[in-house]
Amino acid sequence: MNPYWSRIARELSPYTPGEQPRIANLVKLNTNESPFGPSPRAEEAMRAAASDSLRLYPDPEAVELRQALADHHGVRREQVFVGNGSDEVLAHAFAGLLKQTRPLLCPDITYSFYPVWAQLFGITLETVPLDAGMGVRIEDYRREAGAIVIANPNAPTGIALPRAAIARLLDEHAGIPVLVDEAYVDFGGESAVPLIADHPNLLVVQTMSKSRALAGLRVGYALGDAGLIEALRRVKDSFNSYPLGRIAQAGATASVRDDPWFRDSCSRIVATRETMTRELTALGFIVLPSCANFVFARHPLMGGAAFAAALRDRAILVRHFDKPRSAPYMRITVGTPDDVRKLIAAASDILKGR
Ligand SMILES: *Cc1c(COP(=O)(O)O)cnc(C)c1O
């Protein structure tokens, strides 16, 4: 270990992002990116923003983008916070809201960044096991807690809770902040955003990386009571007061205002997910019911790690999580219909040898 490291750096166990390899003709189904490009209007707005104006700092409050998001979601601008990817927004929420005296609760199988932030900010994290069907059970959260974070739909299972269940969770924990990470909600989940009006303890976090095909731009946001948003703003202004550049603000704003492109892109991905699920099931896979742009699937004849390695040998990349309950599974991003054909052909080839 390098002798110059601080205690913080020494004790971290960082998140491992999905591989971003440079292999030609790779079918990349490992990081839940969109198979389609972003809205053409967003591209146009970004080209226009790439100008002499870049010598000036961007709007630190991102007023136009926050107004566009407020209009889109039917909330007020004071109820919107934007950041450099939802990962940054989540990090600020962990520091500004979820760090309480009593423990933070989250499911045992969920976005694997949550334990990393908990460690970074010195938050005691307590995991609540998913039920036998790999779903979140609201009743299991009736215990001593300082805050709660859940992803809905959950990652990497893809399973979604209905809005009524989230409402119950909020009512049962009205005294503590509850964060709902909706990174995948646009692919068939029910958003908790309409609950914000009656629940000052609810923070909803969304991203432009998946359903808006802007993973490369790094824009995420939070929606919630103005009181919660103010905590995020205080953390941001103590960390990086200009998190979103001019190009990101312009592109993200144009994307939010292009509803037809958004709806079309999401519905194509949902349609491909249904085809992919049918074909994987026909090959003998057990596929969890997904409301996301990926599926979580296992095959009774082969472990997740071995299957993922065999797919990689055939230039198809999927994600595998090496934890006891998720080890049998692979998380496979929904690609183009052509990607799915290649995936199914490769999987059936692998299974032929069994
Ligand atoms: C992808 C993902 C994020 C992070 O998204 P960015 O906006 O790209 O940082 C957050 N939460 C979950 C559950 C995700 O899957």
The ligand as an SDF file (V2000), in Angstrom:
LIG
                    3D

 15 15  0  0  0  0  0  0  0  0999 V2000
  -27.2460    2.6450  -13.7010 C   0  0  0  0  0  0  0  0  0  0  0  0
  -27.7300    2.8530  -12.3100 C   0  0  0  0  0  0  0  0  0  0  0  0
  -27.4820    4.0370  -11.6260 C   0  0  0  0  0  0  0  0  0  0  0  0
  -26.4620    5.0530  -12.0900 C   0  0  0  0  0  0  0  0  0  0  0  0
  -26.7570    5.7260  -13.1770 O   0  0  0  0  0  0  0  0  0  0  0  0
  -25.8870    6.9770  -13.6590 P   0  0  0  0  0  0  0  0  0  0  0  0
  -26.9070    8.0330  -13.7780 O   0  0  0  0  0  0  0  0  0  0  0  0
  -25.3290    6.5350  -14.9740 O   0  0  0  0  0  0  0  0  0  0  0  0
  -24.8380    7.3010  -12.6600 O   0  0  0  0  0  0  0  0  0  0  0  0
  -28.0600    4.2300  -10.3880 C   0  0  0  0  0  0  0  0  0  0  0  0
  -28.8200    3.2910   -9.8190 N   0  0  0  0  0  0  0  0  0  0  0  0
  -29.0460    2.1190  -10.4220 C   0  0  0  0  0  0  0  0  0  0  0  0
  -29.8800    1.1070   -9.7340 C   0  0  0  0  0  0  0  0  0  0  0  0
  -28.5000    1.8650  -11.6750 C   0  0  0  0  0  0  0  0  0  0  0  0
  -28.6650    0.6800  -12.2380 O   0  0  0  0  0  0  0  0  0  0  0  0
  1  2  1  0
  2  3  1  0
  2 14  2  0
  3  4  1  0
  3 10  2  0
  4  5  1  0
  5  6  1  0
  6  7  2  0
  6  8  1  0
  6  9  1  0
 10 11  1  0
 11 12  2  0
 12 13  1  0
 12 14  1  0
 14 15  1  0
M  END
$$$$
